[in-house]
């Protein structure tokens, strides 16, 4: 099974300038994903999709080089990652005659991953012949404590069907898709134009205390604190 490890790293970001090259701990943000990819089997090919020469040149120094440059039209804030994946797959097939069986998406904005868990999820995907699997972590904020507001009132996000006296009585099966791990067959991605589909994709529960999706400066500051514990 040949797997494309797809690392999306566009240059633009409204929240943080040069986000993928931001320093977290003793390395750059994108390094966390590159380091995981480097420790995967040889049949996993690392591919960085970027529209930015600085990022591409940095990855080249790290041993990840390609003539591919992501089109500007697929590099905006509103661009979907899966569209960039599909474009890259078409390019690889046309230019290099390379057609992977599956794509592993490692988003740099979710840097803190456990290699042992990543490999376990990959093994499950392979041996169970799964078409789509993704990582999720236990939610810290329970839906029963979340509210939705507008100008005049508010309402619970999840309605209470019965009186609850303490958190220990809450349901315990709420998880959050943290964006750190998506693995799907190429045929699944092309069919659904997505890495995950409800009731078709398999959830892999990660035991992570440091899940984060870096979007703005407050996230970046938190990630720098986490990196000291990671």
Rosetta blueprint (number, residue, H / E / L):
1 X L
2 X L
3 X E
4 X E
5 X E
6 X E
7 X E
8 X E
9 X L
10 X L
11 X L
12 X L
13 X L
14 X L
15 X L
16 X L
17 X L
18 X L
19 X H
20 X H
21 X H
22 X L
23 X E
24 X E
25 X L
26 X L
27 X E
28 X E
29 X H
30 X H
31 X H
32 X H
33 X H
34 X H
35 X H
36 X H
37 X H
38 X H
39 X L
40 X L
41 X L
42 X L
43 X L
44 X E
45 X E
46 X E
47 X E
48 X E
49 X E
50 X L
51 X L
52 X L
53 X H
54 X H
55 X H
56 X H
57 X H
58 X H
59 X H
60 X H
61 X H
62 X L
63 X L
64 X L
65 X L
66 X L
67 X L
68 X L
69 X L
70 X L
71 X L
72 X H
73 X H
74 X H
75 X L
76 X L
77 X L
78 X L
79 X L
80 X L
81 X H
82 X H
83 X H
84 X H
85 X H
86 X H
87 X H
88 X H
89 X H
90 X H
91 X H
92 X H
93 X H
94 X H
95 X H
96 X H
97 X L
98 X L
99 X L
100 X L
101 X L
102 X E
103 X E
104 X E
105 X E
106 X L
107 X L
108 X L
109 X L
110 X L
111 X L
112 X L
113 X L
114 X L
115 X H
116 X H
117 X H
118 X H
119 X H
120 X H
121 X H
122 X H
123 X H
124 X H
125 X H
126 X H
127 X H
128 X L
129 X L
130 X L
131 X L
132 X E
133 X E
134 X E
135 X E
136 X E
137 X E
138 X E
139 X L
140 X L
141 X L
142 X L
143 X H
144 X H
145 X H
146 X L
147 X E
148 X E
149 X E
150 X L
151 X L
152 X L
153 X L
154 X E
155 X E
156 X E
157 X L
158 X L
159 X L
160 X L
161 X L
162 X L
163 X L
164 X L
165 X L
166 X L
167 X H
168 X H
169 X H
170 X L
171 X L
172 X L
173 X L
174 X L
175 X E
176 X E
177 X L
178 X L
179 X L
180 X L
181 X L
182 X E
183 X E
184 X E
185 X E
186 X H
187 X H
188 X H
189 X H
190 X H
191 X H
192 X H
193 X L
194 X L
195 X L
196 X L
197 X L
198 X L
199 X L
200 X L
201 X L
202 X E
203 X E
204 X E
205 X E
206 X E
207 X L
208 X L
209 X L
210 X L
211 X L
212 X L
213 X L
214 X L
215 X L
216 X L
217 X H
218 X H
219 X H
220 X H
221 X H
222 X H
223 X H
224 X H
225 X H
226 X H
227 X L
228 X L
229 X L
230 X L
